[in-house]
Amino acid sequence: MSDINGGSAYPNPNGSPIQPGTSFTGPLIAGNVLHSDGSGVPAALGGSNGLANAGYAVMAQAEVITQATNGTVAGLYTSGIVIPAQSKILRITLTVTTAWSGAATTMGVGAGAGTTAATALTTATGVQGSTAGPVSAAPSTTAQIANWDNVSNSTFQTTPTDIQIVVQSGNTGNGVGTLVVEYIPGINLAS
């Protein structure tokens, strides 16, 4: 994904909203009781004292990908989707608008760096793009689950850094779709 340029004149670039946006430099934390007061009791309706009820806002990044761009970097398509270090991935979906074609209609979703980067988030054939419509990616190994739980965990990276999403199709072809990664940024919560 290229830089988001909100409020640009029409026609605006793909991925940039026509309206200006508001940006934050860290995770968006919302709630009316940010810190517990020690009472152990939830706050009353509209109250500001009691148990903390703040939570993280869910973020998403999206990019149009094509099967034909497979192979740009070491057999991988390097997207512009970059997930902040110590974030938790909630969902990865692909809305297939033109079905993947050729001998292999599957792809894997990984990261641009780290151990087992190409298969960091799904197996090499973890996402099926053979028909138009929405499909979901899912982790299938304990290492992939750990990478979804905290994208810069110690077994995946020796130093926590942001990860750039990569996609590897089985072969080139006609496929086109919109890849979306939903995540909680910087929550630093690994189980």
VOPAGU-2260 file (C-alpha; in pm, 1 decimal, decimal comma):
REM VOPAGU-2260
SITE   aa  ch    i         X         Y         Z
SITE  MET   A    0       0,0       0,0       0,0
SITE  SER   A    1     136,2     338,9     -84,0
SITE  ASP   A    2     119,1     627,8     158,7
SITE  ILE   A    3    -238,9     724,1     242,2
SITE  ASN   A    4    -312,3    1072,6     110,5
SITE  GLY   A    5    -647,8    1174,0     253,3
SITE  GLY   A    6    -823,7    1474,5     111,0
SITE  SER   A    7    -656,2    1465,3    -225,8
SITE  ALA   A    8    -840,2    1600,4    -526,6
SITE  TYR   A    9   -1061,0    1362,5    -724,1
SITE  PRO   A   10    -969,7    1127,6    -877,9
SITE  ASN   A   11    -769,6    1024,6    -574,6
SITE  PRO   A   12    -520,0     735,6    -583,6
SITE  ASN   A   13    -643,1     383,5    -508,7
SITE  GLY   A   14    -639,2     337,5    -129,5
SITE  SER   A   15    -661,3     708,2     -43,2
SITE  PRO   A   16    -990,9     849,1      88,0
SITE  ILE   A   17   -1141,0    1158,0     -69,7
SITE  GLN   A   18   -1194,6    1310,0     277,5
SITE  PRO   A   19    -904,2    1420,8     497,1
SITE  GLY   A   20    -832,7    1188,6     789,0
SITE  THR   A   21    -700,9    1207,3    1141,3
SITE  SER   A   22    -376,5    1029,2    1221,7
SITE  PHE   A   23    -237,3     901,8    1550,8
SITE  THR   A   24     120,3     802,3    1626,8
SITE  GLY   A   25      26,4     516,3    1857,2
SITE  PRO   A   26    -256,2     273,6    1930,6
SITE  LEU   A   27    -595,3     435,6    1984,6
SITE  ILE   A   28    -712,5     354,7    2337,0
SITE  ALA   A   29   -1071,6     443,0    2421,9
SITE  GLY   A   30   -1291,4     417,0    2729,6
SITE  ASN   A   31   -1427,9     643,6    2999,3
SITE  VAL   A   32   -1231,8     478,6    3286,9
SITE  LEU   A   33    -866,5     462,9    3185,0
SITE  HIS   A   34    -729,2     351,9    3525,5
SITE  SER   A   35    -899,0     141,1    3793,3
SITE  ASP   A   36    -970,3     323,5    4116,5
SITE  GLY   A   37    -906,7      13,7    4331,6
SITE  SER   A   38   -1270,8     -39,3    4428,8
SITE  GLY   A   39   -1308,2    -356,6    4220,7
SITE  VAL   A   40   -1650,5    -234,1    4106,0
SITE  PRO   A   41   -1742,9    -149,0    3745,3
SITE  ALA   A   42   -1829,0     213,5    3674,9
SITE  ALA   A   43   -2191,3     321,4    3677,0
SITE  LEU   A   44   -2353,0     433,4    3352,4
SITE  GLY   A   45   -2147,0     728,4    3228,8
SITE  GLY   A   46   -1929,1     714,9    3539,8
SITE  SER   A   47   -1555,0     774,7    3542,4
SITE  ASN   A   48   -1465,6     579,2    3857,5
SITE  GLY   A   49   -1443,0     202,3    3899,2
SITE  LEU   A   50   -1271,8     -76,3    3709,9
SITE  ALA   A   51   -1081,4      32,7    3398,7
SITE  ASN   A   52   -1286,0     -19,8    3082,2
SITE  ALA   A   53   -1045,1     114,0    2819,2
SITE  GLY   A   54    -978,4     -90,9    2509,0
SITE  TYR   A   55    -780,0     -80,3    2187,7
SITE  ALA   A   56    -931,0      24,7    1855,5
SITE  VAL   A   57    -904,3    -231,7    1575,8
SITE  MET   A   58    -717,0    -112,0    1267,6
SITE  ALA   A   59    -703,6    -245,2     912,2
SITE  GLN   A   60    -483,6    -207,2     608,9
SITE  ALA   A   61    -578,3    -314,5     257,3
SITE  GLU   A   62    -417,9    -343,3     -82,8
SITE  VAL   A   63    -516,3    -472,1    -425,5
SITE  ILE   A   64    -293,5    -766,7    -518,0
SITE  THR   A   65    -259,2    -962,1    -840,6
SITE  GLN   A   66    -146,9   -1314,7    -913,0
SITE  ALA   A   67      71,9   -1184,1   -1197,9
SITE  THR   A   68     295,4    -987,5    -958,8
SITE  ASN   A   69     414,2   -1308,2    -791,2
SITE  GLY   A   70     791,0   -1339,3    -795,9
SITE  THR   A   71     895,0    -975,6    -751,0
SITE  VAL   A   72    1120,9   -1045,3    -450,3
SITE  ALA   A   73    1257,3   -1398,1    -391,6
SITE  GLY   A   74     937,0   -1554,9    -524,1
SITE  LEU   A   75     715,4   -1330,2    -312,4
SITE  TYR   A   76     489,3   -1033,4    -381,1
SITE  THR   A   77     586,8    -771,9    -122,9
SITE  SER   A   78     280,0    -568,3     -36,1
SITE  GLY   A   79     272,0    -220,4     109,6
SITE  ILE   A   80      83,4    -349,5     414,5
SITE  VAL   A   81     307,3    -301,6     718,3
SITE  ILE   A   82     186,6    -417,2    1059,9
SITE  PRO   A   83     336,7    -244,3    1368,1
SITE  ALA   A   84     560,8    -450,4    1596,9
SITE  GLN   A   85     388,8    -632,2    1883,6
SITE  SER   A   86      46,3    -610,7    1717,8
SITE  LYS   A   87    -210,3    -890,8    1724,7
SITE  ILE   A   88    -353,4    -996,8    1388,1
SITE  LEU   A   89    -725,5   -1066,0    1414,1
SITE  ARG   A   90    -817,1   -1152,1    1056,1
SITE  ILE   A   91    -669,7   -1175,1     708,1
SITE  THR   A   92    -916,1   -1184,8     420,8
SITE  LEU   A   93    -891,9   -1169,8      44,3
SITE  THR   A   94   -1184,5   -1056,0    -167,1
SITE  VAL   A   95   -1116,6   -1231,6    -496,7
SITE  THR   A   96   -1254,8   -1022,9    -784,4
SITE  THR   A   97   -1089,6   -1227,2   -1063,7
SITE  ALA   A   98   -1017,8   -1591,7    -980,1
SITE  TRP   A   99    -659,7   -1715,2    -955,1
SITE  SER   A  100    -581,4   -1923,1   -1265,0
SITE  GLY   A  101    -330,2   -2178,6   -1387,8
SITE  ALA   A  102    -208,3   -2500,5   -1231,9
SITE  ALA   A  103    -210,2   -2359,6    -876,7
SITE  THR   A  104    -492,1   -2137,2    -752,3
SITE  THR   A  105    -362,8   -2106,1    -397,2
SITE  MET   A  106    -132,1   -1863,7    -221,6
SITE  GLY   A  107      36,0   -1816,7     112,5
SITE  VAL   A  108      63,3   -1506,5     329,2
SITE  GLY   A  109     386,1   -1431,0     511,0
SITE  ALA   A  110     618,7   -1156,9     625,5
SITE  GLY   A  111     907,7    -982,8     454,0
SITE  ALA   A  112    1156,8   -1071,4     728,1
SITE  GLY   A  113    1199,3   -1307,2    1019,9
SITE  THR   A  114    1241,5   -1680,8    1045,4
SITE  THR   A  115    1023,7   -1876,3     800,2
SITE  ALA   A  116     916,0   -1541,9     654,2
SITE  ALA   A  117     728,5   -1676,1     349,2
SITE  THR   A  118     507,6   -1898,8     564,0
SITE  ALA   A  119     497,9   -1681,0     875,2
SITE  LEU   A  120     118,8   -1634,2     873,7
SITE  THR   A  121     -26,0   -1919,7     662,2
SITE  THR   A  122      99,0   -2227,0     482,0
SITE  ALA   A  123     216,3   -2185,7     122,0
SITE  THR   A  124    -123,4   -2309,5      -2,2
SITE  GLY   A  125    -330,3   -2163,5     282,6
SITE  VAL   A  126    -550,9   -1927,7      80,6
SITE  GLN   A  127    -763,8   -2058,2    -205,8
SITE  GLY   A  128    -830,6   -1803,2    -482,6
SITE  SER   A  129   -1004,7   -2028,3    -737,9
SITE  THR   A  130   -1343,9   -1854,5    -724,2
SITE  ALA   A  131   -1456,3   -1493,4    -690,6
SITE  GLY   A  132   -1568,8   -1383,7    -347,8
SITE  PRO   A  133   -1429,8   -1344,6       2,8
SITE  VAL   A  134   -1187,7   -1602,3     145,4
SITE  SER   A  135   -1015,0   -1610,6     482,6
SITE  ALA   A  136    -659,3   -1694,8     572,1
SITE  ALA   A  137    -581,5   -1880,0     893,2
SITE  PRO   A  138    -272,0   -1997,8    1075,3
SITE  SER   A  139    -221,9   -2374,3    1084,0
SITE  THR   A  140      92,3   -2428,3    1290,2
SITE  THR   A  141     186,0   -2325,0    1643,7
SITE  ALA   A  142     455,5   -2092,5    1502,7
SITE  GLN   A  143     200,3   -1920,6    1275,6
SITE  ILE   A  144     -45,1   -1888,2    1565,0
SITE  ALA   A  145     230,8   -1723,1    1772,6
SITE  ASN   A  146     301,6   -1483,6    1483,4
SITE  TRP   A  147     -67,0   -1383,8    1469,4
SITE  ASP   A  148     -71,9   -1345,4    1849,0
SITE  ASN   A  149     227,8   -1107,4    1851,5
SITE  VAL   A  150     377,4   -1026,5    1510,2
SITE  SER   A  151     727,2    -972,0    1646,7
SITE  ASN   A  152     750,3   -1253,5    1900,9
SITE  SER   A  153    1095,7   -1375,3    2004,1
SITE  THR   A  154    1088,2   -1701,3    1804,1
SITE  PHE   A  155    1002,5   -1514,0    1483,8
SITE  GLN   A  156    1230,3   -1211,2    1522,4
SITE  THR   A  157    1531,8   -1154,0    1744,1
SITE  THR   A  158    1448,6    -782,4    1767,9
SITE  PRO   A  159    1084,4    -665,9    1755,7
SITE  THR   A  160    1021,0    -476,4    1431,3
SITE  ASP   A  161     726,6    -400,4    1208,9
SITE  ILE   A  162     644,0    -669,6     953,6
SITE  GLN   A  163     567,9    -618,1     586,7
SITE  ILE   A  164     306,8    -857,2     449,3
SITE  VAL   A  165     409,1   -1072,8     151,7
SITE  VAL   A  166     196,5   -1300,0     -66,8
SITE  GLN   A  167     321,9   -1595,1    -266,7
SITE  SER   A  168     101,7   -1743,2    -537,3
SITE  GLY   A  169     170,4   -2092,2    -671,6
SITE  ASN   A  170     219,5   -1950,5   -1019,9
SITE  THR   A  171     146,9   -1637,0   -1221,4
SITE  GLY   A  172    -199,3   -1597,3   -1367,0
SITE  ASN   A  173    -502,5   -1369,6   -1398,4
SITE  GLY   A  174    -604,0   -1346,0   -1030,3
SITE  VAL   A  175    -693,0   -1010,7    -872,4
SITE  GLY   A  176    -821,6    -936,7    -523,5
SITE  THR   A  177    -816,0    -702,7    -227,0
SITE  LEU   A  178    -611,1    -824,7      67,8
SITE  VAL   A  179    -718,9    -691,7     409,7
SITE  VAL   A  180    -531,3    -738,8     737,8
SITE  GLU   A  181    -718,5    -644,4    1056,5
SITE  TYR   A  182    -514,7    -606,4    1374,7
SITE  ILE   A  183    -485,0    -449,7    1718,9
SITE  PRO   A  184    -177,0    -225,7    1693,2
SITE  GLY   A  185     105,2    -252,8    1944,1
SITE  ILE   A  186     -94,0    -438,5    2210,3
SITE  ASN   A  187     215,1    -643,2    2311,9
SITE  LEU   A  188       2,5    -928,3    2439,0
SITE  ALA   A  189     133,3   -1277,3    2371,2
SITE  SER   A  190     -14,5   -1585,8    2530,2
